[in-house]
Structure formats: structure tokens, C-alpha cells
Amino acid sequence: MKIVFSRKGFDSAAGGGPSPIVEGRPVSLPIPAGVASRTSYGDLGLGDHAARASRGRHDAASLCHHDPMFTADGRCLFGQVGAAQTHLENRGVGVGDVFLFFGLFRDDGGDPHHRIFGFLEVGEVIPLAGGTPDWLVEHKHPHALGMHGSNDTIYAGSGRVAARASDALRLTVAGAQPSLWQRPAWLKPGGLSYHDRPDRWLRGGKLRSVARGQEFVADVGRRAAPRQWLARIIEEIRAS
């Protein structure tokens, strides 16, 4: 089994600033659309939030890359392509694995920090090179509206976004820079892709996460501790 820490949403480079925490709930702002999109921030009810977070660079009329997409029936549709998708393929990510989506957030008056805001339990992997299913087009998923690359792929399955910004979902150490994480006890040095350098694994169970990159894969096999931790994270996300 693989657990994938998947970076998504606004940050200082993509969008211009952290996503907000609104009335105790993390609201992940999709990045601005680069290619195919039929969805604006206004369509998602995020126009004002996008304008504030981007300091006016984007607003309700701006198109966004609505991905990952969480549907009303409790599913998640997530597209990946290019080098990031190749990395997932090389690591063997597929059915039965879990994406934990995290991003940069800030509460009013608080410090920017990384936190988990949603999950996807992969039930289906859909390569798009052979054609896009009509139901994906009907959902207006950006990867279904126009090929982003030859290895464009959709991961689909059960998923949900967090209803509250609890401490259990926070990755960043309190009072530290966003990239300094309090890692789970089961995550040992060398156990996360793109984090092979020994100097990233610090004393006190801390991890200096990489500045860029999207998909960080931990192959946990059949180990009990990571599965138990994951179950608690999913339960926390499902809590309302």
C-alpha cells in the first residue's frame, strides 16, 4: 500500500498566497487554469476568497484548475500528468492506495502552514490517452476537457474534504516555517519519495519538506502503524 502526500491549491507561486481557513474550515483554492477549464472561481463560490488570497490577481471570473474534484456523492476525481504522473507510475501507485491532499493555509491573523485537507482512496485508474469517458466530460474535469500530456491520467474513488481545520490534520510544526513538518512516528528517514537527503530528517520526529514537487509517495506495505495512522486521518476528515 502507498500513501501519497499530494500538494495542491494556492501558495505563493501558484495563485499568490495561502488558501483561507473560513469559520474553522479549510477552503482549498484551486490553482489558476493553465489550459482546458470551464470552471471559474465564481462557479465554486470562491471568487472573494480567490481575490483576497491573490491580492486581486484573480477574481470570480477567473478560470481555475478544479482538481482534485470532490463530488456530491462522496467521490473524488484527481488528474495528473507529465513528470508527476511518471513518478506515480514508477512508484506503482494504483488501486487501493490513498492520496492525502495537503496545501498551504492561513487563518486570519495566523501563520501560513501546511495541512491535509482531503483524501482519495483510489478505486479506479483511468488513462486518457485511449479516450475520455463521457461521464468525466460531464463533470467538467479539466483533464477530461483537454489532454495535458500523453500520460494524462485520472484517479477516481471515495474521497472527501475536511469540514474543520483540526490540529490532527496540521503538518507544519507550530510557530515554524511551513516546510518544517512534525512527521508521523511511522515515517522513517528515507521513507518518502523526493526526501532522500539525510539532512531533511531532523531530530524530534521532524521533516524538512522539499520546496517544490507535487506527489510524495510512502510505500508502507502491510505495516500496521501507518495504516492505523491513515485510518485516524480519514476519520478526522470525515468528521463534521
C-alpha positions as CSV (number, residue, x, y, z in Angstrom):
1,M,0.0,0.0,0.0
2,K,1.2,3.5,-0.8
3,I,0.2,6.8,1.0
4,V,0.7,9.8,-1.3
5,F,1.2,13.2,0.2
6,S,-0.2,15.3,-2.7
7,R,0.4,19.1,-2.7
8,K,-2.5,21.1,-4.1
9,G,-4.0,24.5,-4.2
10,F,-2.8,28.1,-3.8
11,D,0.6,29.0,-2.5
12,S,3.0,32.0,-3.0
13,A,3.9,30.7,-6.5
14,A,0.6,29.3,-7.7
15,G,-2.1,31.8,-7.0
16,G,-0.2,34.3,-4.9
17,G,-0.9,33.3,-1.3
18,P,-2.2,30.7,1.1
19,S,-5.7,29.3,0.9
20,P,-8.0,30.5,3.7
21,I,-9.5,28.9,6.8
22,V,-13.1,30.1,6.9
23,E,-15.1,29.8,10.1
24,G,-12.8,26.9,11.1
25,R,-13.0,25.1,7.8
26,P,-10.0,24.8,5.4
27,V,-11.0,26.1,1.9
28,S,-8.5,24.9,-0.7
29,L,-8.4,27.3,-3.6
30,P,-7.7,25.5,-6.9
31,I,-4.7,26.9,-8.9
32,P,-5.4,29.2,-11.8
33,A,-6.2,27.4,-15.0
34,G,-3.3,26.9,-17.4
35,V,-5.2,25.0,-20.1
36,A,-8.6,23.5,-20.5
37,S,-11.2,24.7,-18.0
38,R,-14.8,25.6,-17.9
39,T,-15.0,26.4,-14.2
40,S,-14.4,29.8,-12.6
41,Y,-13.8,30.7,-9.0
42,G,-17.2,32.2,-9.0
43,D,-18.8,28.9,-10.1
44,L,-17.3,27.3,-7.0
45,G,-18.4,30.2,-4.7
46,L,-14.7,31.1,-4.2
47,G,-14.5,34.4,-6.1
48,D,-14.0,36.7,-3.0
49,H,-11.6,34.2,-1.4
50,A,-9.5,34.0,-4.6
51,A,-9.4,37.8,-4.9
52,R,-8.1,38.2,-1.4
53,A,-5.6,35.4,-1.5
54,S,-4.2,36.5,-4.8
55,R,-4.3,40.2,-3.9
56,G,-6.5,41.0,-6.8
57,R,-4.7,39.0,-9.5
58,H,-7.7,36.6,-9.7
59,D,-11.4,37.1,-9.1
60,A,-14.8,35.4,-9.6
61,A,-14.5,35.5,-13.4
62,S,-11.0,33.9,-13.5
63,L,-10.9,30.3,-14.6
64,C,-9.4,27.7,-12.3
65,H,-8.0,24.2,-12.5
66,H,-10.7,22.4,-10.5
67,D,-8.7,19.4,-9.4
68,P,-8.9,17.4,-7.2
69,M,-12.7,17.5,-7.7
70,F,-14.9,16.3,-4.9
71,T,-18.4,15.3,-6.0
72,A,-21.7,15.4,-4.0
73,D,-21.9,11.6,-3.9
74,G,-18.7,11.3,-1.9
75,R,-16.2,10.6,-4.7
76,C,-13.0,12.3,-5.7
77,L,-11.6,12.8,-9.3
78,F,-8.0,13.7,-9.5
79,G,-5.9,14.2,-12.6
80,Q,-2.1,14.0,-13.0
81,V,0.2,14.2,-16.0
82,G,3.8,14.7,-17.0
83,A,6.7,14.1,-14.7
84,A,4.5,13.9,-11.6
85,Q,2.4,11.2,-13.2
86,T,5.5,9.3,-14.3
87,H,6.7,9.4,-10.7
88,L,3.4,7.9,-9.5
89,E,3.6,5.2,-12.2
90,N,7.2,4.4,-11.3
91,R,6.3,4.1,-7.6
92,G,3.4,1.7,-8.5
93,V,0.6,3.9,-7.2
94,G,-2.8,2.5,-8.2
95,V,-6.0,0.9,-6.9
96,G,-6.1,0.5,-3.2
97,D,-3.6,3.3,-2.5
98,V,-4.6,6.6,-0.8
99,F,-3.8,10.3,-1.7
100,L,-3.7,12.7,1.2
101,F,-4.1,16.2,-0.3
102,F,-2.3,19.0,1.5
103,G,-1.7,22.6,0.8
104,L,-0.7,26.0,2.3
105,F,-3.3,27.6,4.5
106,R,-3.7,30.6,6.8
107,D,-6.3,31.6,9.3
108,D,-7.0,35.3,9.8
109,G,-4.0,36.6,11.8
110,G,-2.3,33.3,11.8
111,D,0.9,32.0,10.2
112,P,0.9,30.1,6.9
113,H,1.2,26.4,7.4
114,H,0.8,23.1,5.5
115,R,-2.2,21.0,6.4
116,I,-4.1,18.0,5.0
117,F,-7.5,19.0,3.6
118,G,-8.8,15.9,1.8
119,F,-8.3,12.3,0.8
120,L,-8.9,10.0,-2.2
121,E,-9.0,6.2,-1.8
122,V,-8.1,5.0,-5.3
123,G,-10.7,2.7,-6.8
124,E,-10.0,3.2,-10.5
125,V,-7.1,4.5,-12.6
126,I,-8.2,5.9,-16.0
127,P,-5.5,6.6,-18.6
128,L,-6.9,9.2,-21.0
129,A,-4.7,8.6,-24.0
130,G,-7.1,6.0,-25.3
131,G,-10.1,8.3,-25.0
132,T,-12.0,10.2,-22.3
133,P,-15.2,8.6,-20.8
134,D,-18.3,10.8,-21.3
135,W,-19.0,10.9,-17.6
136,L,-15.7,12.6,-16.9
137,V,-16.6,15.3,-19.5
138,E,-20.0,15.8,-18.0
139,H,-18.3,16.5,-14.6
140,K,-16.2,19.2,-16.5
141,H,-13.0,17.8,-15.0
142,P,-10.1,19.8,-16.6
143,H,-8.1,16.7,-17.5
144,A,-11.2,15.4,-19.4
145,L,-11.7,18.6,-21.3
146,G,-8.3,18.7,-23.0
147,M,-5.3,16.5,-22.9
148,H,-2.5,18.0,-20.8
149,G,0.0,15.4,-22.0
150,S,0.4,11.9,-23.4
151,N,0.3,10.2,-20.0
152,D,-2.7,12.2,-18.7
153,T,-4.5,10.1,-16.1
154,I,-7.5,10.3,-13.8
155,Y,-7.6,8.7,-10.3
156,A,-11.1,8.1,-9.0
157,G,-12.6,6.7,-5.9
158,S,-14.1,7.6,-2.5
159,G,-13.0,10.9,-1.2
160,R,-13.9,13.9,0.9
161,V,-12.7,17.3,2.1
162,A,-12.2,18.2,5.8
163,A,-15.0,20.1,7.5
164,R,-12.7,21.5,10.1
165,A,-9.1,22.7,10.4
166,S,-8.2,20.5,13.3
167,D,-4.7,20.1,14.8
168,A,-4.7,16.5,13.8
169,L,-4.5,17.5,10.1
170,R,-1.8,20.1,10.5
171,L,1.6,19.1,9.1
172,T,3.7,22.2,10.0
173,V,5.3,22.5,13.4
174,A,3.6,25.3,15.4
175,G,5.4,28.6,15.0
176,A,7.8,27.2,12.3
177,Q,8.2,27.8,8.6
178,P,5.6,25.8,6.6
179,S,8.2,23.4,5.3
180,L,9.1,22.1,8.8
181,W,6.7,19.2,9.5
182,Q,6.0,17.1,12.5
183,R,6.1,13.8,10.7
184,P,4.1,10.7,11.8
185,A,6.1,8.3,14.0
186,W,5.9,5.6,11.4
187,L,7.5,7.8,8.7
188,K,11.2,7.0,9.0
189,P,14.2,8.6,7.2
190,G,14.3,7.7,3.5
191,G,10.7,6.5,3.6
192,L,9.2,9.3,1.4
193,S,10.0,10.0,-2.2
194,Y,11.9,13.2,-3.0
195,H,13.1,13.3,0.6
196,D,16.2,11.1,0.4
197,R,18.7,13.6,1.7
198,P,19.6,12.7,5.3
199,D,19.6,16.4,6.4
200,R,15.9,16.6,5.8
201,W,15.2,14.2,8.6
202,L,15.7,16.1,11.8
203,R,15.7,15.3,15.5
204,G,12.4,15.2,17.4
205,G,10.5,13.5,14.6
206,K,10.7,16.5,12.3
207,L,11.0,16.6,8.5
208,R,12.1,19.5,6.3
209,S,9.9,19.0,3.3
210,V,11.0,19.9,-0.2
211,A,10.1,23.4,-1.5
212,R,8.6,22.2,-4.8
213,G,7.0,19.0,-6.0
214,Q,3.6,17.5,-6.1
215,E,3.5,13.8,-5.3
216,F,5.4,12.4,-2.3
217,V,5.0,8.6,-2.0
218,A,5.4,6.5,1.1
219,D,5.3,2.7,0.4
220,V,4.1,1.3,3.7
221,G,3.5,-2.2,2.5
222,R,1.5,-4.2,5.1
223,R,2.8,-2.3,8.1
224,A,0.1,-1.8,10.8
225,A,1.3,1.6,12.2
226,P,0.9,3.6,9.0
227,R,-2.5,2.0,8.3
228,Q,-3.7,2.9,11.8
229,W,-2.5,6.4,11.4
230,L,-4.2,6.7,8.0
231,A,-7.5,5.4,9.4
232,R,-7.4,8.1,12.1
233,I,-6.6,10.8,9.5
234,I,-9.5,9.7,7.2
235,E,-11.8,9.5,10.3
236,E,-10.8,13.1,11.2
237,I,-11.5,14.3,7.6
238,R,-14.9,12.6,7.6
239,A,-15.8,14.1,11.0
240,S,-18.3,17.0,10.7
